[in-house]
Amino acid sequence: MEKIKNETLLSDITKEKLKGFKWGKAFIEMKHPEMIQQVNRFEADASFFRNLVIVSLIAIGVTIFQSNGPEVIKIATWSLILCFSFWRYINRQYNAEEAVSIIILSMKSVGELDSSQEKKTANQSTHKSTA
């Protein structure tokens, strides 16, 4: 995806600042806003589970420090929630990145990215002729 990103961007400064995932999302949103919905769903799920990881860590800490005796069942339960939430967060974030990559590669295979490549070439030839 980095190669495609570099082919479609005109400015070297912009190339360095944008990560492939952010560029891919912006590009898809610009060209096909209807296709970005699945990516947004994956990101929303990832955000939810990331927040659940934080809540689980806080709950484990509170349970440990406020308990009069060993609260093994509560700690074990929160630990299971923590592990599941962390795994699900990583999974959904990966799914979002994978979906962006698949959409961009699909767009390239059907030739939808060629128009931006033609614009880049035209822009470069304009800069050369003015110099």
ABEGO torsion letter per residue (X at the ends): XAAAAAAABABAAAAAABBAAAAAAAAAAAABAAAAAAAAAAAAAAAAAAAAAAAAAAAAAAAAAABABBBAAAAAAAAAAAAAAAAAAAAAAAAAAAAAAAAAAAAAAAGAAAAAAAAAAAAAAAAAAAX
